[in-house]
Amino acid sequence: MATQIEIQDLGAPMTEALDKVRRGEEVMIADHGRAVAKLVAIQPGDRVFGAFKGRVEIAEDFDAPLPPEVLAEFEK
C-alpha cells in the first residue's frame, strides 16, 4: 500500500518541488546524482494502488495449466 505524507511534514524544498509539479512539470529526485524517483501530477483517471481491494476475486486455480486445446491456439 502507498504511504501518504502531508506536504507540511516534508519541508520547504519538497513544497517547492510540489509547486512545480502542480504547474505541470516533472521533478526528478536524486540520491548522490542518481535519479531514484520522479514526481508527476496525478491525472484524472490515473490508477490508484489498492483501488480494487475487496472488489476483485482471484480463483484458487488461476495459475493451473491450460487445457491442451487452449495451448494449441497460442501456437498457431
ChimeraX attribute file (.defattr): number of C-alpha atoms within 10 A of each C-alpha:
attribute: neighborCount
match mode: 1-to-1
recipient: residues
	/A:1	6
	/A:2	7
	/A:3	4
	/A:4	6
	/A:5	8
	/A:6	6
	/A:7	11
	/A:8	9
	/A:9	9
	/A:10	10
	/A:11	9
	/A:12	11
	/A:13	9
	/A:14	15
	/A:15	14
	/A:16	11
	/A:17	16
	/A:18	19
	/A:19	12
	/A:20	16
	/A:21	16
	/A:22	13
	/A:23	9
	/A:24	11
	/A:25	14
	/A:26	15
	/A:27	16
	/A:28	13
	/A:29	15
	/A:30	11
	/A:31	8
	/A:32	7
	/A:33	7
	/A:34	9
	/A:35	10
	/A:36	10
	/A:37	11
	/A:38	10
	/A:39	14
	/A:40	15
	/A:41	15
	/A:42	11
	/A:43	7
	/A:44	6
	/A:45	6
	/A:46	8
	/A:47	10
	/A:48	10
	/A:49	9
	/A:50	10
	/A:51	9
	/A:52	10
	/A:53	8
	/A:54	7
	/A:55	7
	/A:56	8
	/A:57	8
	/A:58	7
	/A:59	8
	/A:60	7
	/A:61	7
	/A:62	8
	/A:63	8
	/A:64	8
	/A:65	9
	/A:66	10
	/A:67	8
	/A:68	8
	/A:69	8
	/A:70	10
	/A:71	11
	/A:72	10
	/A:73	8
	/A:74	7
	/A:75	6
	/A:76	5
